Amino acid sequence: MAFFAFPNAQDLSRTGGVCFRGDIVKKSTDSPARMMGLMGTLGIEITAFIIGGVYLGRYLDRHFGTDPAFLIVGIFGGMIVGIASALFTLRSFIKD
């Protein structure tokens, strides 16, 4: 027997998109709050990797005396790793 029984999807919006029916838990992917959370997560991931690449590039430039070379590599490396990380996050979100 179901613990909560919701007759339609409109009632799901009041519970945060979660419907309890026995042992089955369904998540609603059309929730605006969930989408805003996803966009925030993707932006933070990309930004964090770019900033990490900048700091690593500046450190390596000071250590080896090659002023802009490692900074440029760090920026582009951070972009590539950040976008790849964001794609993995997006893939796991879509799979849910």
LOMIDREN-18740 format. One record per residue: residue number from 1; x, y, z of N, C-alpha, C in turn. Coordinates in Angstrom, 1 decimal. Atoms other than C-alpha are relative to their C-alpha. Layout:
% residues N
   n n_east n_north   n_up ca_east ca_north  ca_up c_east c_north   c_up
 NUM      X       Y      Z       X        Y      Z      X       Y      Z
...
This chain:
% residues 96
   n n_east n_north   n_up ca_east ca_north  ca_up c_east c_north   c_up
   1    0.8    -1.2    0.0     0.0      0.0    0.0    0.9     1.2    0.0
   2   -0.7    -1.3    0.1     1.2      3.5   -0.8    0.0     0.8    1.2
   3    0.0    -0.9   -1.1     2.3      5.8    1.9   -0.6     1.3   -0.3
   4    0.7    -1.2    0.6     1.4      8.9   -0.1   -0.5    -0.4   -1.4
   5    0.5     0.2    1.3    -0.8      8.8   -3.1   -0.3     1.3   -0.6
   6    0.2    -1.2    0.7    -0.7     11.7   -5.5   -0.7    -0.3   -1.3
   7    0.7     0.3    1.3    -3.3     11.8   -8.3    0.6     0.5   -1.2
   8   -0.5    -0.6    1.2    -1.4     14.0  -10.7    1.4     0.6    0.3
   9   -1.3    -0.6   -0.1     2.0     15.6  -11.4    0.0     1.3    0.6
  10    0.1    -1.3   -0.7     0.8     18.9  -10.1    0.2    -0.1    1.5
  11   -0.2     0.2   -1.4     0.7     17.6   -6.6    1.5    -0.3    0.3
  12   -1.5     0.3   -0.3     4.4     16.4   -7.0    0.8     1.3    0.2
  13   -0.8    -1.3   -0.1     5.5     20.1   -7.3    0.0     0.5    1.5
  14    0.1    -0.4   -1.4     4.4     20.6   -3.7    1.0    -0.8    0.9
  15   -0.9     0.9   -0.8     6.7     17.8   -2.4    1.4     0.1   -0.5
  16   -1.4     0.0    0.5     9.8     18.8   -4.3    0.3    -1.0   -1.1
  17   -0.1     0.9    1.1     9.2     16.4   -7.1    0.2    -1.5    0.4
  18   -0.2     1.4   -0.4     9.4     13.2   -5.0   -1.3    -0.6    0.4
  19    1.2     0.7   -0.2     6.6     10.7   -5.0    0.3    -1.3    0.7
  20   -0.2     1.3   -0.7     6.6      7.8   -2.4   -1.1    -0.9   -0.3
  21    1.0     1.1    0.2     4.8      4.7   -3.6    0.7    -1.3    0.3
  22   -0.6     1.2   -0.5     5.9      1.7   -1.6    1.5     0.2    0.1
  23   -1.5    -0.1    0.0     9.7      1.2   -2.2    0.5     0.8   -1.2
  24   -0.4    -0.8    1.2     9.7      3.2   -5.5    0.0     1.4    0.2
  25   -0.1    -1.5   -0.1    10.9      6.8   -5.4    0.3     0.5   -1.4
  26   -0.2    -0.6    1.3    10.5      8.8   -8.5    0.4     1.5    0.2
  27   -0.4    -1.3   -0.1    12.3     12.1   -9.0   -0.5     0.8   -1.3
  28    0.4    -0.9    1.1    10.9     14.9  -11.2    1.1     0.8   -0.5
  29   -1.1    -0.7    0.6    13.4     16.3  -13.6   -0.4     1.4   -0.5
  30    0.4    -1.3    0.5    11.3     19.3  -14.6   -0.2     1.0    1.1
  31    0.1    -0.9   -1.1    11.6     21.0  -11.2    0.9     1.2   -0.3
  32   -0.9    -1.1    0.3    12.9     24.6  -11.7    1.1     0.1    1.0
  33   -1.1     0.0   -1.0    14.9     24.4   -8.4    1.1    -1.0   -0.3
  34   -1.0     1.1    0.3    16.6     21.2   -9.5    0.8     0.5   -1.2
  35   -0.7    -0.6    1.2    17.5     22.9  -12.9    1.0     1.1    0.4
  36   -0.9    -1.1   -0.5    18.9     26.0  -11.1    1.2    -0.6    0.7
  37   -1.1     0.7   -0.7    20.9     23.7   -8.9    1.0    -0.6   -0.9
  38   -0.9     0.6    1.0    22.3     21.9  -11.9    0.9     1.1   -0.7
  39   -0.8    -1.1    0.7    23.3     25.2  -13.7    1.0     0.6    1.0
  40   -1.0    -0.6   -1.0    25.0     26.5  -10.5    1.1    -1.0    0.1
  41   -1.1     1.0   -0.2    26.9     23.2  -10.1    0.9     0.0   -1.2
  42   -0.8     0.0    1.2    28.1     23.3  -13.7    0.9     1.2   -0.1
  43   -0.8    -1.2    0.0    29.2     26.9  -13.5    1.1     0.0    1.0
  44   -1.1     0.1   -1.0    31.1     26.3  -10.3    1.1    -1.0   -0.3
  45   -1.0     1.0    0.5    32.8     23.2  -11.7    1.0     0.7   -1.0
  46   -0.9    -0.5    1.1    34.1     25.0  -14.8    0.8     1.2    0.6
  47   -0.8    -1.2   -0.6    35.1     28.2  -12.8    1.1    -0.5    0.9
  48   -1.0     0.5   -1.0    36.9     26.2  -10.1    1.2    -0.6   -0.8
  49   -1.1     0.6    0.8    39.0     24.3  -12.7    0.8     1.0   -0.7
  50   -0.8    -1.1    0.7    39.9     27.4  -14.6    0.8     0.8    1.0
  51   -0.8    -0.7   -1.0    41.0     29.2  -11.4    1.1    -0.9    0.5
  52   -1.1     0.9   -0.4    43.0     26.1  -10.4    1.1     0.0   -1.1
  53   -1.0     0.0    1.1    44.7     26.1  -13.8    0.8     1.3    0.0
  54   -0.7    -1.3   -0.1    45.5     29.8  -13.4    1.1     0.0    1.1
  55   -0.9     0.1   -1.1    47.1     29.3  -10.0    1.2    -0.9   -0.3
  56   -1.0     1.0    0.4    49.0     26.2  -11.2    0.9     0.6   -1.0
  57   -0.8    -0.6    1.0    50.2     28.0  -14.3    0.9     1.1    0.5
  58   -0.9    -1.1   -0.6    51.4     31.1  -12.4    1.1    -0.6    0.9
  59   -1.0     0.6   -0.9    53.2     28.9   -9.9    1.1    -0.6   -0.9
  60   -1.1     0.6    0.9    55.0     26.9  -12.7    0.7     1.1   -0.8
  61   -0.7    -1.1    0.6    55.8     30.2  -14.5    1.1     0.6    0.9
  62   -1.0    -0.6   -1.0    57.5     31.6  -11.4    1.1    -1.0    0.2
  63   -1.0     1.0   -0.3    59.3     28.3  -10.8    1.0    -0.2   -1.1
  64   -0.9     0.2    1.1    60.7     27.9  -14.3    0.4     1.2   -0.7
  65   -0.4    -1.2    0.6    60.9     31.5  -15.3   -0.6     0.2   -1.4
  66    0.7    -0.1    1.3    58.6     31.2  -18.3   -1.3     0.8    0.2
  67    1.1    -0.8   -0.5    56.3     34.1  -17.8   -1.4    -0.3   -0.5
  68    1.4     0.3    0.3    53.1     33.6  -19.8   -0.3    -1.4   -0.5
  69    0.3     1.3    0.6    53.5     30.0  -21.1   -0.8    -0.9    0.8
  70    0.7     1.0   -0.8    52.3     27.9  -18.3   -1.4     0.6    0.5
  71    1.2    -0.7   -0.4    49.6     30.5  -17.4   -1.1    -0.3   -1.1
  72    0.9     0.2    1.1    48.1     30.1  -20.9   -0.4    -1.5   -0.1
  73    0.3     1.4    0.0    48.4     26.3  -20.7   -1.0    -0.4    1.1
  74    0.8     0.3   -1.1    46.8     26.3  -17.3   -1.5     0.5   -0.2
  75    1.4    -0.5    0.3    43.8     28.4  -18.5   -0.7    -1.0   -0.9
  76    0.7     1.0    0.9    43.1     26.1  -21.4   -0.2    -1.4    0.5
  77    0.1     1.3   -0.7    43.8     23.0  -19.4   -1.2     0.0    1.0
  78    1.1    -0.1   -1.0    41.4     24.2  -16.7   -1.4     0.0   -0.8
  79    1.3     0.0    0.8    38.7     24.9  -19.4   -0.3    -1.4   -0.5
  80    0.3     1.3    0.5    39.1     21.5  -20.9   -0.5    -1.0    1.1
  81    0.4     0.9   -1.1    39.0     19.6  -17.6   -1.3     0.5    0.7
  82    1.3    -0.4   -0.5    36.1     21.8  -16.3   -1.1    -0.3   -0.8
  83    1.1     0.4    0.9    34.0     21.2  -19.4   -0.2    -1.5    0.1
  84    0.2     1.4   -0.1    34.7     17.5  -19.2   -0.7    -0.4    1.3
  85    0.7     0.3   -1.3    33.7     17.4  -15.5   -1.4     0.4   -0.1
  86    1.4    -0.4    0.1    30.6     19.4  -16.3   -0.8    -1.0   -0.8
  87    0.7     1.0    0.8    29.7     16.9  -19.0   -0.3    -1.3    0.7
  88    0.3     1.2   -0.8    30.0     14.0  -16.6   -1.1     0.3    1.0
  89    1.1    -0.4   -0.9    27.8     15.8  -14.1   -1.3     0.0   -0.7
  90    1.2    -0.1    0.8    25.3     16.5  -16.8   -0.5    -1.4   -0.4
  91    0.4     1.4    0.3    25.3     12.9  -17.9   -0.6    -0.7    1.1
  92    0.6     0.7   -1.2    24.7     11.6  -14.4   -1.4     0.7    0.3
  93    1.3    -0.6   -0.2    21.8     14.2  -14.1   -1.0    -0.6   -0.9
  94    0.9     0.5    1.0    20.2     13.0  -17.3   -0.3    -1.5    0.3
  95    0.2     1.4   -0.3    20.6      9.4  -16.2   -1.0    -0.2    1.1
  96    1.0     0.0   -1.1    18.6     10.1  -13.0   -1.4     0.2   -0.6
